[in-house]
Structures are given as structure tokens and as C-alpha cells.
């Protein structure tokens, strides 16, 4: 066992953090996922305003209980509905797996309210 700064014992493999906590209260937990259709289809994710600046086709994801492939399918469907018919044809059979990296813990709910 290691000794912490205040003399506390810390078991092997554990850690502790020293310093002041910086609480961010009343911050909305949300992230955006957008689709960009050029020669290739690509996705972007991040803060809502950043994604909004890059694409008009995006959704806002909030913490929720929907999870796994069903959530990824819902996201893809919502994004496709925001594309023009031409763009939907270009995207072809884009895999929902490309969205997975932008969904924290592959869990959430799509915000239906306009931002």
C-alpha cells in the first residue's frame, strides 16, 4: 500500500486526486451528431454549436435509457430524414457503426425539441 498526501493508505491499482474540485452546476448534458455528405459520407460529433456550424443535418443527443444498435438506428434514421433525396442516395448503405464513436456509452435519447 502507498501512503497518500494526508497519510491515507491507497491500495495497489487505486489512485486519488489532489486539488480543488471544479463543479459545473446547471450545465446541460448534451452532444450533437451531424452528417456531412460530399464525395464520401462522414459524421462529426461534439458540442451542439460546433456541429451546427459544420452541417445543417444534425441531431442533439441527451442522457437517456435507449441503448445499443436500436439507438444507433434511430440516430441514423433521424439524420437521413434531414437530408435531401439526392444526399440520401449518395449515402447509400452507410454503416451505423460509424456513429458509435460519437455516442457516449452507446446510450442516450434523441432530443425532439428544436434547438
Protein Blocks (a to p, Z undefined) as FASTA:
>chain_A
ZZdfkopacdehiacdeddddddehiacdddddddddfbccddeddfklmmmmpmbdcdd
dddfbecjllmmmmmmmmmmmpcfklmmmnmpadfklmmmmmghiiacddfbdZZ
